[in-house]
Amino acid sequence: MVEALERVYYSQGGRKYHGKPDCPAFESAQALWDWDSPDDYPLSAPWFGGYAVKVAHELYAHTAVGKRPCLVCLPGPAPRLRSNDDFGHRPATHIVRGQSLGAVCIRCRIVHRRDVWEVDGDVFRVTEFSLVKWPCASAVVLGLVDREPGALLAAA
């Protein structure tokens, strides 16, 4: 599990938080926001400055403010946010005809509707269920498992 940083830096205008105030990506983003006024600012009023730099705990910046870690100064995995409840998302071994096919989530299912028949006014639907491999997306979001390194780059 990745430990959360005690102090991170962010501004209202950006989408990322940074581990140090002199991060080159943070300085570049601040330069972009310096002359860009907020959406609710009156157009006739002059705008002279950007957003103030705020300091907070990493978990606060990640959860309450909705920022993501900077990939320049914080390239590792994001902090793991644990949930008190797993909401039924647990791994189980999937066994078919006596052979183990790997771990699946016991809560997640994918429904496939195949065919629809109408016989004498009655509608019959043939459906199939697929199991979702562990870890499912919900388990990652709930913080039950660590994210895969490739998933961090895809989310950036």
RAUR-V173911 format. One record per helix or strand of 2 or more residues. SS is the DSSP state (2 for helix, 1 for strand). FROM is the first residue (numbers start at 1). LEN is the number of residues. If there is no record, write none. Layout:
SS FROM LEN
SS FROM LEN
This chain:
1 8 4
1 16 3
2 24 10
1 53 4
2 58 6
1 68 2
1 91 6
1 99 21
1 122 12
2 137 5
2 149 7
